Amino acid sequence: MAAQASRALKRPAVNDNASFEIADVTSARVALESDELYGSGSPRIIGNSAALRRVLGMVRIVAPTDSTVLINGETGTGKELIAEAIHKWSGRRNGPFVKLSCAAIPAGLLESELFGHERGAYTGAVARGIGRFERAHRGTLLLDEIGDLPLELQPKLLRVIQERQFERLGGAATIHTDVRVICATHRNLSEMKEGQFRADLFYRLSVFPIELPPLRDRPEDIRLLVRHFAMDYAARMRRPMTAISEEFMDAVAWHSWPGNVRELQNFIERSVILSTGVVLRGPLPELPCGTQERSQPSELSAPVTLKEAERSHILQTLLETGGVIGGQNGAAVRLGLPRTTLISKMKRLGIKPFSRFVSPGANRVGA
């Protein structure tokens, strides 16, 4: 599975000390401190949202144990990274961390991949093969996309988890193994129909479930991730990039990112490739932010509820600032809110960002 979040990387010297700024009228430095919860050799997890902190708190609790963990989350949320963090923060950190995607291996070969095979077990088996459970002895085995495990293999997986023993395909000798199993999936196993996923296996896997939040539920982490990915790719590509435009950051913060961190990471990489100057601006037309014309009087009419009053006040402030969200003269400053908080409120209240909110003769807006 592709990396879902960034890892600590040794950057080329050309940009190792680059300080990324928000490029607005004041050239204000990005004052962002990421909550980098990692130790020696551990994956680097970036974010300081409450949702991510809850997940990391659960990781800290379960890591020292040998309990089976079931990580559930949408594609691109970082399931593999969290699994690796559990391994690195456990007593098995010096043992192997072995990964297998149940969706990537043909069903006819998956049993051999898991448990190994003896010579002659099937056509083409010219030598003994060691399976993932043997490779992961005294370490951790991550079974990704466990919801795609064929039904006929589920009893065998249940047995090896419970009894810590198995036989190679085509073999008679029982092999004992000491493996911690972590499973990950984007599917809701509890709602899978009978005949697709065994209930007893689900109960055994979900000893300690961890639900990963999608990126849209942790918008305050987007700026941290953008800054990190931008610095990382600029360094790797040896680009003299030192700043991120305010307009770019606002557009990225507003986008819902259905592909989560993976989609954001790929977008930032593409943006760095396309940027020619020292300021990261990126292909903003790719983000479906849309535009919003001058609000009709009905939108700013006398509110009836507190929610409507809040929405009306934000709309009026945006009108007064020409749609500018950040910066010294932006709506966030006038409302006394951090920019990320204002963007979050706009999402909740259904206020869309825009590139032209006032007359064509007004100053640039949307940044």
C-alpha positions as a Markdown table, in Angstrom:
| # | Residue | x | y | z |
|---|---|---|---|---|
| 1 | Met | 0.0 | 0.0 | 0.0 |
| 2 | Ala | 1.3 | 3.4 | -0.9 |
| 3 | Ala | 2.5 | 5.6 | 1.9 |
| 4 | Gln | -0.4 | 7.5 | 3.3 |
| 5 | Ala | 1.5 | 10.1 | 5.2 |
| 6 | Ser | 5.0 | 11.5 | 5.2 |
| 7 | Arg | 8.0 | 9.9 | 6.8 |
| 8 | Ala | 11.1 | 11.6 | 8.1 |
| 9 | Leu | 13.5 | 11.9 | 5.1 |
| 10 | Lys | 17.0 | 13.1 | 4.7 |
| 11 | Arg | 16.7 | 16.1 | 2.4 |
| 12 | Pro | 19.3 | 17.4 | -0.1 |
| 13 | Ala | 21.3 | 20.3 | 1.2 |
| 14 | Val | 19.9 | 22.7 | -1.4 |
| 15 | Asn | 16.7 | 23.2 | 0.5 |
| 16 | Asp | 17.4 | 21.6 | 3.9 |
| 17 | Asn | 17.0 | 24.9 | 5.8 |
| 18 | Ala | 14.3 | 26.4 | 3.6 |
| 19 | Ser | 11.7 | 28.4 | 5.6 |
| 20 | Phe | 8.3 | 28.2 | 3.9 |
| 21 | Glu | 6.3 | 31.3 | 4.2 |
| 22 | Ile | 2.7 | 32.3 | 3.2 |
| 23 | Ala | 3.2 | 34.8 | 0.4 |
| 24 | Asp | 0.7 | 37.6 | 1.0 |
| 25 | Val | 1.0 | 41.3 | 1.3 |
| 26 | Thr | 2.8 | 41.0 | 4.6 |
| 27 | Ser | 4.9 | 37.9 | 3.7 |
| 28 | Ala | 4.0 | 36.5 | 7.0 |
| 29 | Arg | 6.0 | 33.4 | 8.0 |
| 30 | Val | 4.0 | 30.2 | 8.4 |
| 31 | Ala | 3.9 | 29.7 | 12.1 |
| 32 | Leu | 3.0 | 26.0 | 12.2 |
| 33 | Glu | 4.2 | 23.5 | 14.7 |
| 34 | Ser | 3.4 | 19.9 | 13.8 |
| 35 | Asp | 2.9 | 17.3 | 16.5 |
| 36 | Glu | 5.6 | 14.9 | 15.3 |
| 37 | Leu | 5.1 | 11.8 | 17.4 |
| 38 | Tyr | 7.9 | 9.5 | 16.5 |
| 39 | Gly | 10.9 | 7.9 | 18.0 |
| 40 | Ser | 14.1 | 6.4 | 16.6 |
| 41 | Gly | 13.3 | 4.7 | 13.3 |
| 42 | Ser | 9.5 | 5.3 | 13.8 |
| 43 | Pro | 7.3 | 6.7 | 11.0 |
| 44 | Arg | 6.8 | 10.4 | 11.1 |
| 45 | Ile | 3.1 | 11.3 | 11.7 |
| 46 | Ile | 2.3 | 14.9 | 11.1 |
| 47 | Gly | -0.8 | 16.7 | 12.5 |
| 48 | Asn | -2.1 | 18.3 | 15.7 |
| 49 | Ser | -5.9 | 17.9 | 15.3 |
| 50 | Ala | -7.9 | 16.4 | 18.1 |
| 51 | Ala | -9.0 | 13.6 | 15.8 |
| 52 | Leu | -5.4 | 12.6 | 15.1 |
| 53 | Arg | -4.4 | 12.9 | 18.7 |
| 54 | Arg | -7.2 | 10.5 | 19.7 |
| 55 | Val | -5.9 | 8.0 | 17.2 |
| 56 | Leu | -2.3 | 8.4 | 18.4 |
| 57 | Gly | -3.5 | 8.1 | 22.0 |
| 58 | Met | -5.0 | 4.7 | 21.2 |
| 59 | Val | -1.8 | 3.6 | 19.4 |
| 60 | Arg | 0.2 | 4.4 | 22.5 |
| 61 | Ile | -2.1 | 2.3 | 24.6 |
| 62 | Val | -2.2 | -0.8 | 22.4 |
| 63 | Ala | 1.3 | -0.8 | 21.1 |
| 64 | Pro | 3.0 | -2.3 | 24.1 |
| 65 | Thr | 0.6 | -5.3 | 24.1 |
| 66 | Asp | 0.4 | -8.2 | 21.7 |
| 67 | Ser | -3.3 | -7.8 | 21.0 |
| 68 | Thr | -4.7 | -8.0 | 17.5 |
| 69 | Val | -5.6 | -4.6 | 16.1 |
| 70 | Leu | -8.1 | -3.8 | 13.4 |
| 71 | Ile | -7.5 | -0.4 | 11.6 |
| 72 | Asn | -10.4 | 0.9 | 9.6 |
| 73 | Gly | -10.4 | 4.0 | 7.4 |
| 74 | Glu | -11.0 | 5.3 | 4.0 |
| 75 | Thr | -8.4 | 4.8 | 1.2 |
| 76 | Gly | -5.5 | 7.2 | 1.7 |
| 77 | Thr | -5.9 | 7.9 | 5.4 |
| 78 | Gly | -2.7 | 6.3 | 6.5 |
| 79 | Lys | -3.6 | 2.8 | 7.8 |
| 80 | Glu | -0.2 | 1.3 | 6.9 |
| 81 | Leu | 1.6 | 4.2 | 8.7 |
| 82 | Ile | -0.4 | 3.7 | 11.8 |
| 83 | Ala | 0.3 | -0.1 | 11.7 |
| 84 | Glu | 4.0 | 0.6 | 11.4 |
| 85 | Ala | 3.8 | 3.0 | 14.3 |
| 86 | Ile | 2.2 | 0.3 | 16.5 |
| 87 | His | 5.0 | -2.0 | 15.6 |
| 88 | Lys | 7.8 | 0.6 | 16.2 |
| 89 | Trp | 6.3 | 1.5 | 19.6 |
| 90 | Ser | 6.0 | -2.1 | 20.7 |
| 91 | Gly | 8.3 | -4.6 | 22.2 |
| 92 | Arg | 8.6 | -6.2 | 18.8 |
| 93 | Arg | 10.3 | -3.1 | 17.3 |
| 94 | Asn | 13.5 | -5.1 | 16.6 |
| 95 | Gly | 11.6 | -7.8 | 14.9 |
| 96 | Pro | 10.4 | -7.8 | 11.2 |
| 97 | Phe | 7.5 | -5.8 | 10.0 |
| 98 | Val | 5.9 | -7.8 | 7.2 |
| 99 | Lys | 3.1 | -6.5 | 5.0 |
| 100 | Leu | 0.6 | -8.3 | 2.7 |
| 101 | Ser | -2.2 | -6.8 | 0.7 |
| 102 | Cys | -5.0 | -9.4 | 0.5 |
| 103 | Ala | -6.4 | -7.6 | -2.5 |
| 104 | Ala | -3.2 | -7.6 | -4.5 |
| 105 | Ile | -2.6 | -11.4 | -4.5 |
| 106 | Pro | -4.7 | -13.7 | -6.7 |
| 107 | Ala | -7.0 | -15.9 | -4.5 |
| 108 | Gly | -5.2 | -19.1 | -5.7 |
| 109 | Leu | -1.8 | -17.9 | -4.5 |
| 110 | Leu | -2.9 | -16.2 | -1.3 |
| 111 | Glu | -2.7 | -19.3 | 0.9 |
| 112 | Ser | 0.9 | -19.9 | -0.2 |
| 113 | Glu | 1.8 | -16.3 | 0.4 |
| 114 | Leu | 0.4 | -16.5 | 3.9 |
| 115 | Phe | 1.5 | -19.9 | 5.1 |
| 116 | Gly | 4.2 | -20.9 | 2.6 |
| 117 | His | 4.3 | -24.2 | 0.6 |
| 118 | Glu | 6.4 | -27.3 | 0.2 |
| 119 | Arg | 8.1 | -28.4 | -2.9 |
| 120 | Gly | 5.6 | -29.9 | -5.4 |
| 121 | Ala | 2.6 | -28.5 | -3.5 |
| 122 | Tyr | 1.3 | -27.2 | -6.8 |
| 123 | Thr | 2.4 | -26.9 | -10.4 |
| 124 | Gly | 5.4 | -24.6 | -10.5 |
| 125 | Ala | 6.3 | -25.1 | -6.8 |
| 126 | Val | 9.9 | -26.3 | -7.5 |
| 127 | Ala | 11.2 | -25.3 | -4.1 |
| 128 | Arg | 9.9 | -24.7 | -0.6 |
| 129 | Gly | 8.4 | -21.3 | -0.1 |
| 130 | Ile | 8.3 | -19.4 | 3.2 |
| 131 | Gly | 5.1 | -17.6 | 3.9 |
| 132 | Arg | 4.5 | -14.2 | 5.5 |
| 133 | Phe | 3.7 | -15.7 | 8.9 |
| 134 | Glu | 7.1 | -17.4 | 9.1 |
| 135 | Arg | 8.8 | -14.3 | 7.9 |
| 136 | Ala | 7.1 | -12.2 | 10.6 |
| 137 | His | 8.1 | -14.6 | 13.4 |
| 138 | Arg | 8.7 | -12.5 | 16.6 |
| 139 | Gly | 7.6 | -9.4 | 14.7 |
| 140 | Thr | 4.4 | -7.9 | 13.3 |
| 141 | Leu | 2.3 | -9.0 | 10.3 |
| 142 | Leu | 0.1 | -6.4 | 8.6 |
| 143 | Leu | -2.8 | -7.8 | 6.6 |
| 144 | Asp | -4.1 | -5.0 | 4.5 |
| 145 | Glu | -7.5 | -5.0 | 2.9 |
| 146 | Ile | -8.5 | -7.9 | 5.1 |
| 147 | Gly | -12.1 | -7.6 | 3.8 |
| 148 | Asp | -10.9 | -9.1 | 0.5 |
| 149 | Leu | -9.6 | -12.3 | 2.1 |
| 150 | Pro | -11.3 | -15.3 | 0.4 |
| 151 | Leu | -13.9 | -17.0 | 2.6 |
| 152 | Glu | -12.2 | -20.4 | 2.3 |
| 153 | Leu | -9.0 | -19.0 | 3.9 |
| 154 | Gln | -10.7 | -17.2 | 6.8 |
| 155 | Pro | -10.9 | -20.4 | 9.1 |
| 156 | Lys | -7.2 | -20.9 | 8.6 |
| 157 | Leu | -6.4 | -17.3 | 9.5 |
| 158 | Leu | -8.6 | -17.6 | 12.6 |
| 159 | Arg | -6.7 | -20.7 | 13.6 |
| 160 | Val | -3.2 | -19.3 | 13.3 |
| 161 | Ile | -4.3 | -16.2 | 15.2 |
| 162 | Gln | -5.8 | -18.2 | 18.1 |
| 163 | Glu | -3.5 | -21.2 | 18.2 |
| 164 | Arg | -0.3 | -19.6 | 16.8 |
| 165 | Gln | 0.4 | -22.6 | 14.6 |
| 166 | Phe | -0.2 | -23.6 | 10.9 |
| 167 | Glu | 1.0 | -26.0 | 8.2 |
| 168 | Arg | 2.6 | -25.0 | 4.9 |
| 169 | Leu | 0.6 | -25.7 | 1.8 |
| 170 | Gly | 1.3 | -29.4 | 0.9 |
| 171 | Gly | 3.0 | -30.1 | 4.1 |
| 172 | Ala | 2.2 | -32.1 | 7.3 |
| 173 | Ala | 4.5 | -30.6 | 9.9 |
| 174 | Thr | 2.9 | -28.1 | 12.2 |
| 175 | Ile | 4.8 | -24.8 | 12.5 |
| 176 | His | 4.6 | -22.7 | 15.6 |
| 177 | Thr | 4.9 | -18.9 | 15.2 |
| 178 | Asp | 5.0 | -15.9 | 17.4 |
| 179 | Val | 3.4 | -13.1 | 15.4 |
| 180 | Arg | 1.4 | -10.0 | 16.2 |
| 181 | Val | -1.3 | -9.5 | 13.6 |
| 182 | Ile | -2.6 | -6.1 | 12.6 |
| 183 | Cys | -5.4 | -5.9 | 10.0 |
| 184 | Ala | -6.5 | -2.9 | 8.0 |
| 185 | Thr | -9.5 | -2.3 | 5.7 |
| 186 | His | -11.6 | 0.4 | 4.2 |
| 187 | Arg | -14.7 | -1.8 | 4.4 |
| 188 | Asn | -17.1 | -2.1 | 7.3 |
| 189 | Leu | -16.6 | -5.8 | 8.2 |
| 190 | Ser | -19.5 | -5.9 | 10.6 |
| 191 | Glu | -21.9 | -5.0 | 7.8 |
| 192 | Met | -20.6 | -7.5 | 5.3 |
| 193 | Lys | -23.2 | -10.1 | 4.4 |
| 194 | Glu | -23.0 | -13.6 | 5.7 |
| 195 | Gly | -20.9 | -15.6 | 3.3 |
| 196 | Gln | -18.4 | -12.8 | 2.7 |
| 197 | Phe | -16.8 | -12.5 | 6.1 |
| 198 | Arg | -17.0 | -14.8 | 9.0 |
| 199 | Ala | -18.4 | -13.3 | 12.2 |
| 200 | Asp | -16.1 | -15.3 | 14.4 |
| 201 | Leu | -13.0 | -14.0 | 12.5 |
| 202 | Phe | -14.4 | -10.4 | 12.7 |
| 203 | Tyr | -14.8 | -10.7 | 16.5 |
| 204 | Arg | -11.2 | -12.1 | 16.8 |
| 205 | Leu | -9.7 | -9.4 | 14.7 |
| 206 | Ser | -11.5 | -6.5 | 16.3 |
| 207 | Val | -10.0 | -6.9 | 19.8 |
| 208 | Phe | -8.8 | -3.3 | 19.6 |
| 209 | Pro | -10.4 | -1.4 | 16.7 |
| 210 | Ile | -8.9 | 1.9 | 15.6 |
| 211 | Glu | -11.0 | 4.2 | 13.3 |
| 212 | Leu | -8.9 | 6.6 | 11.2 |
| 213 | Pro | -10.6 | 9.9 | 10.4 |
| 214 | Pro | -10.7 | 11.1 | 6.8 |
| 215 | Leu | -8.7 | 14.3 | 6.0 |
| 216 | Arg | -11.9 | 16.3 | 5.7 |
| 217 | Asp | -12.5 | 15.7 | 9.4 |
| 218 | Arg | -9.1 | 17.1 | 10.4 |
| 219 | Pro | -8.8 | 20.3 | 8.3 |
| 220 | Glu | -6.5 | 21.9 | 10.7 |
| 221 | Asp | -3.8 | 19.3 | 9.7 |
| 222 | Ile | -3.9 | 20.3 | 6.0 |
| 223 | Arg | -1.6 | 23.3 | 6.4 |
| 224 | Leu | 1.0 | 21.1 | 8.2 |
| 225 | Leu | 0.8 | 18.4 | 5.6 |
| 226 | Val | 1.0 | 20.9 | 2.7 |
| 227 | Arg | 4.1 | 22.6 | 4.2 |
| 228 | His | 5.8 | 19.3 | 4.9 |
| 229 | Phe | 5.1 | 17.8 | 1.4 |
| 230 | Ala | 6.1 | 21.1 | -0.3 |
| 231 | Met | 9.4 | 21.2 | 1.5 |
| 232 | Asp | 10.0 | 17.6 | 0.9 |
| 233 | Tyr | 9.4 | 17.6 | -2.8 |
| 234 | Ala | 11.1 | 20.9 | -3.4 |
| 235 | Ala | 14.2 | 19.5 | -1.7 |
| 236 | Arg | 14.1 | 16.3 | -3.7 |
| 237 | Met | 13.6 | 18.1 | -7.0 |
| 238 | Arg | 16.1 | 20.8 | -6.0 |
| 239 | Arg | 13.7 | 23.6 | -6.5 |
| 240 | Pro | 14.5 | 26.9 | -4.9 |
| 241 | Met | 11.1 | 27.2 | -3.4 |
| 242 | Thr | 10.7 | 29.1 | -0.2 |
| 243 | Ala | 7.0 | 30.2 | 0.1 |
| 244 | Ile | 3.4 | 29.1 | -0.4 |
| 245 | Ser | 0.9 | 31.5 | -1.7 |
| 246 | Glu | -2.0 | 32.5 | 0.5 |
| 247 | Glu | -4.5 | 31.8 | -2.4 |
| 248 | Phe | -3.0 | 28.3 | -2.9 |
| 249 | Met | -3.2 | 27.5 | 0.8 |
| 250 | Asp | -6.8 | 28.6 | 1.1 |
| 251 | Ala | -7.9 | 26.6 | -1.9 |
| 252 | Val | -6.1 | 23.5 | -0.6 |
| 253 | Ala | -7.6 | 23.9 | 2.9 |
| 254 | Trp | -11.1 | 24.2 | 1.4 |
| 255 | His | -11.0 | 21.1 | -0.9 |
| 256 | Ser | -12.6 | 18.0 | 0.6 |
| 257 | Trp | -9.9 | 15.6 | -0.5 |
| 258 | Pro | -11.9 | 12.4 | -1.1 |
| 259 | Gly | -8.6 | 10.6 | -1.7 |
| 260 | Asn | -7.4 | 11.9 | 1.7 |
| 261 | Val | -3.6 | 12.3 | 2.5 |
| 262 | Arg | -2.5 | 10.3 | -0.5 |
| 263 | Glu | -4.5 | 12.6 | -2.9 |
| 264 | Leu | -3.1 | 15.7 | -1.1 |
| 265 | Gln | 0.5 | 14.4 | -1.3 |
| 266 | Asn | 0.2 | 13.6 | -5.1 |
| 267 | Phe | -1.4 | 17.1 | -5.7 |
| 268 | Ile | 1.5 | 18.8 | -3.8 |
| 269 | Glu | 4.1 | 16.8 | -5.8 |
| 270 | Arg | 2.4 | 17.9 | -9.0 |
| 271 | Ser | 2.2 | 21.5 | -7.9 |
| 272 | Val | 5.9 | 21.6 | -7.1 |
| 273 | Ile | 6.7 | 20.2 | -10.5 |
| 274 | Leu | 4.5 | 22.8 | -12.2 |
| 275 | Ser | 5.8 | 25.8 | -10.1 |
| 276 | Thr | 8.6 | 27.7 | -11.8 |
| 277 | Gly | 9.3 | 30.4 | -9.1 |
| 278 | Val | 10.1 | 30.5 | -5.4 |
| 279 | Val | 6.4 | 30.6 | -4.5 |
| 280 | Leu | 4.3 | 27.5 | -4.6 |
| 281 | Arg | 1.0 | 28.4 | -6.4 |
| 282 | Gly | 0.0 | 25.1 | -8.0 |
| 283 | Pro | -2.7 | 24.1 | -10.5 |
| 284 | Leu | -5.6 | 25.7 | -8.6 |
| 285 | Pro | -8.1 | 25.1 | -11.5 |
| 286 | Glu | -7.9 | 21.4 | -10.7 |
| 287 | Leu | -9.6 | 22.0 | -7.3 |
| 288 | Pro | -13.4 | 22.2 | -7.7 |
| 289 | Cys | -13.8 | 25.2 | -5.5 |
| 290 | Gly | -16.3 | 27.0 | -7.7 |
| 291 | Thr | -17.2 | 30.7 | -7.6 |
| 292 | Gln | -19.9 | 32.5 | -5.8 |
| 293 | Glu | -21.4 | 35.7 | -7.1 |
| 294 | Arg | -22.5 | 38.6 | -5.0 |
| 295 | Ser | -25.0 | 37.3 | -2.5 |
| 296 | Gln | -28.6 | 38.1 | -3.0 |
| 297 | Pro | -30.4 | 40.2 | -0.3 |
| 298 | Ser | -32.3 | 37.1 | 0.8 |
| 299 | Glu | -29.0 | 35.5 | 1.9 |
| 300 | Leu | -28.3 | 38.4 | 4.2 |
| 301 | Ser | -31.8 | 38.9 | 5.4 |
| 302 | Ala | -32.7 | 39.0 | 9.1 |
| 303 | Pro | -31.7 | 35.7 | 10.6 |
| 304 | Val | -34.1 | 33.5 | 12.5 |
| 305 | Thr | -31.7 | 31.1 | 14.2 |
| 306 | Leu | -28.3 | 31.4 | 15.7 |
| 307 | Lys | -26.9 | 29.3 | 12.9 |
| 308 | Glu | -28.4 | 31.7 | 10.3 |
| 309 | Ala | -27.1 | 34.7 | 12.3 |
| 310 | Glu | -23.6 | 33.3 | 12.2 |
| 311 | Arg | -23.8 | 32.5 | 8.5 |
| 312 | Ser | -25.1 | 36.0 | 7.8 |
| 313 | His | -22.4 | 37.7 | 9.8 |
| 314 | Ile | -19.6 | 35.7 | 8.0 |
| 315 | Leu | -21.2 | 36.5 | 4.6 |
| 316 | Gln | -21.3 | 40.2 | 5.4 |
| 317 | Thr | -17.7 | 40.2 | 6.6 |
| 318 | Leu | -16.7 | 38.4 | 3.4 |
| 319 | Leu | -18.5 | 41.1 | 1.4 |
| 320 | Glu | -16.7 | 43.8 | 3.2 |
| 321 | Thr | -13.3 | 42.2 | 2.7 |
| 322 | Gly | -13.9 | 41.4 | -1.0 |
| 323 | Gly | -13.8 | 37.7 | -0.3 |
| 324 | Val | -10.3 | 37.7 | 1.3 |
| 325 | Ile | -10.1 | 35.1 | 4.0 |
| 326 | Gly | -6.5 | 35.4 | 5.3 |
| 327 | Gly | -4.0 | 38.2 | 5.8 |
| 328 | Gln | -4.1 | 41.4 | 7.9 |
| 329 | Asn | -7.2 | 42.7 | 6.1 |
| 330 | Gly | -8.9 | 39.3 | 5.7 |
| 331 | Ala | -12.3 | 38.1 | 7.1 |
| 332 | Ala | -10.6 | 35.9 | 9.7 |
| 333 | Val | -8.8 | 38.8 | 11.4 |
| 334 | Arg | -12.0 | 40.9 | 11.4 |
| 335 | Leu | -14.0 | 38.0 | 12.9 |
| 336 | Gly | -11.2 | 37.3 | 15.5 |
| 337 | Leu | -10.8 | 33.7 | 14.3 |
| 338 | Pro | -7.8 | 31.7 | 13.1 |
| 339 | Arg | -8.1 | 31.3 | 9.3 |
| 340 | Thr | -8.5 | 27.5 | 9.6 |
| 341 | Thr | -11.3 | 27.9 | 12.0 |
| 342 | Leu | -13.1 | 30.3 | 9.7 |
| 343 | Ile | -12.7 | 27.9 | 6.8 |
| 344 | Ser | -14.1 | 25.1 | 8.9 |
| 345 | Lys | -17.1 | 27.2 | 9.8 |
| 346 | Met | -17.7 | 28.2 | 6.2 |
| 347 | Lys | -17.7 | 24.5 | 5.3 |
| 348 | Arg | -20.2 | 23.7 | 8.1 |
| 349 | Leu | -22.5 | 26.6 | 7.2 |
| 350 | Gly | -22.4 | 25.8 | 3.4 |
| 351 | Ile | -20.5 | 29.0 | 2.5 |
| 352 | Lys | -18.5 | 28.2 | -0.6 |
| 353 | Pro | -15.1 | 29.9 | -1.4 |
| 354 | Phe | -15.0 | 32.1 | -4.5 |
| 355 | Ser | -12.7 | 34.0 | -6.7 |
| 356 | Arg | -15.0 | 37.0 | -7.5 |
| 357 | Phe | -17.4 | 38.2 | -4.9 |
| 358 | Val | -17.5 | 41.9 | -5.6 |
| 359 | Ser | -17.4 | 44.1 | -8.7 |
| 360 | Pro | -14.8 | 43.4 | -11.4 |
| 361 | Gly | -13.0 | 46.6 | -10.4 |
| 362 | Ala | -12.3 | 45.4 | -6.9 |
| 363 | Asn | -8.9 | 44.2 | -5.7 |
| 364 | Arg | -7.9 | 40.5 | -6.0 |
| 365 | Val | -10.0 | 38.2 | -3.8 |
| 366 | Gly | -10.0 | 34.7 | -2.6 |
| 367 | Ala | -6.5 | 34.8 | -1.0 |
